[in-house]
Amino acid sequence: MTNIQESTKKSRLLNLLKGIGVAVGILVVATIVITLWGFIPGSTTKLEETAKQFKASSEWVLESETINPARNVCLQADCDELRKVWQLEKEISTQKEFQSFAQLDNKNMKISNDNCTLGNTNESSLKICEASATLNSYRITLNYSKYNNEKSTMILNIER
């Protein structure tokens, strides 16, 4: 083999390796861009604006608030979700009291009659009431519960 042929083979091999390197580089950059685009959290503004429409009493104690922002790729069920949990010193005893927090007339919320047993209680009872609606393209649920002599709990869940 001559030096020219050997040089040509080396040049081809070098060009092939450069091409493979460029292709691998492009794949790595594309993977990073897609991952960042898909999993970087989005804005929580719409969730928070929707939640502000529900006014908690000043007597209620906010126990927890969880906000999971929207993402372009969502591998979990809780993407684009807001959840607030309050402990209530005073129990809600009528559907009317429950409706006043839910502001049902304004939001077309529907109380689940099958699941709303407010009123008479005894020492070993569970009181529960639930309402649901769709607002600003979010599914909204309100859950009120009281078990025995424990404090009452109100849960607001807003999710896409």
C-alpha positions in Angstrom: 0.0 0.0 0.0 1.2 3.4 -0.8 1.4 6.4 1.5 -1.4 8.1 -0.5 -3.8 5.1 0.0 -2.9 4.8 3.6 -3.4 8.6 4.1 -6.8 8.4 2.3 -8.0 5.5 4.6 -6.9 7.4 7.7 -8.7 10.5 6.4 -11.9 8.6 5.8 -11.7 6.9 9.2 -11.1 10.3 10.9 -14.1 11.8 9.0 -16.3 8.9 10.0 -15.3 9.4 13.7 -16.0 13.1 13.4 -19.4 12.4 12.0 -20.2 9.9 14.8 -19.0 12.4 17.3 -21.2 15.2 15.8 -24.2 12.8 15.8 -23.7 11.8 19.4 -23.3 15.4 20.4 -26.6 16.4 18.6 -28.4 13.5 20.4 -27.0 14.5 23.8 -28.0 18.2 23.3 -31.5 17.2 22.0 -32.0 15.0 25.0 -31.1 17.7 27.4 -33.3 20.3 25.7 -36.3 17.9 25.6 -35.8 17.0 29.3 -35.6 20.6 30.3 -38.6 21.6 28.2 -40.6 18.7 29.6 -39.9 18.8 33.3 -39.2 22.4 34.2 -42.2 23.6 36.4 -44.6 26.0 34.9 -46.5 28.9 36.5 -48.9 28.3 39.4 -50.7 31.7 38.8 -53.9 30.2 37.5 -54.1 27.6 40.3 -53.6 30.3 42.9 -56.2 32.6 41.3 -58.7 29.8 41.3 -58.0 29.0 44.9 -58.5 32.6 46.0 -62.2 32.4 45.0 -62.7 30.1 48.0 -62.7 32.2 51.2 -61.8 30.4 54.4 -63.1 31.7 57.7 -60.6 33.6 59.8 -61.3 30.9 62.5 -59.9 28.2 60.3 -56.3 27.1 60.7 -54.4 26.3 57.5 -52.7 23.0 58.2 -51.1 22.5 54.9 -50.9 23.9 51.4 -49.3 22.0 48.5 -48.9 23.4 45.0 -47.6 21.2 42.2 -47.1 23.3 39.0 -47.9 22.2 35.5 -45.2 20.6 33.4 -45.1 19.8 29.7 -44.5 16.2 30.5 -46.2 14.9 33.6 -45.3 11.5 35.0 -47.1 12.0 38.2 -50.8 12.3 38.8 -50.4 15.5 40.9 -49.0 17.8 38.2 -50.9 21.1 38.0 -52.6 20.6 41.4 -53.3 22.8 44.5 -54.4 21.3 47.8 -55.3 23.2 51.0 -56.2 21.6 54.3 -57.8 23.5 57.2 -58.6 22.4 60.7 -61.8 24.0 61.9 -62.5 24.8 65.6 -66.2 24.8 65.1 -67.9 22.0 63.2 -70.1 22.6 60.2 -73.5 21.3 61.0 -75.6 22.1 58.0 -75.3 22.0 54.2 -76.0 25.7 54.2 -72.8 26.4 56.2 -70.9 24.1 53.8 -72.4 25.9 50.8 -71.3 29.3 52.2 -67.7 28.4 51.9 -68.1 26.7 48.6 -70.1 29.6 47.3 -72.0 27.1 45.3 -74.3 29.5 43.5 -71.3 31.4 41.9 -69.4 28.3 40.9 -72.1 25.8 39.9 -70.7 23.4 42.5 -72.7 20.3 43.1 -73.0 18.7 46.5 -72.9 15.0 46.3 -76.2 14.2 48.1 -75.1 10.6 48.5 -72.1 11.7 50.4 -73.4 14.6 52.5 -74.5 13.5 55.9 -74.3 16.8 57.9 -76.6 17.2 60.8 -77.2 14.8 63.7 -74.1 13.2 65.1 -73.3 10.9 68.0 -70.1 9.8 69.7 -69.0 7.3 67.0 -70.0 9.1 63.8 -68.4 10.3 60.7 -69.7 13.5 59.1 -68.7 14.1 55.6 -69.8 16.4 52.8 -68.3 16.7 49.3 -68.9 19.2 46.5 -67.4 19.3 43.0 -67.2 21.7 40.1 -65.2 22.7 37.0 -63.8 26.2 37.0 -61.1 27.8 34.8 -60.6 24.3 33.3 -59.8 22.8 36.7 -61.6 20.1 38.6 -62.4 21.4 42.0 -63.5 19.3 45.0 -64.3 20.3 48.5 -64.4 17.8 51.3 -65.5 18.4 54.8 -65.2 15.7 57.4 -65.4 15.2 61.2 -64.9 12.0 63.0 -66.0 11.6 66.6 -64.6 14.3 68.8 -61.7 15.2 66.5 -61.5 18.7 64.9 -63.3 19.2 61.6 -61.3 19.2 58.4 -61.9 21.0 55.2 -59.9 20.1 52.1 -59.9 22.1 48.9 -58.4 20.3 45.9 -57.9 21.9 42.5 -56.4 19.9 39.6 -56.3 19.8 35.9 
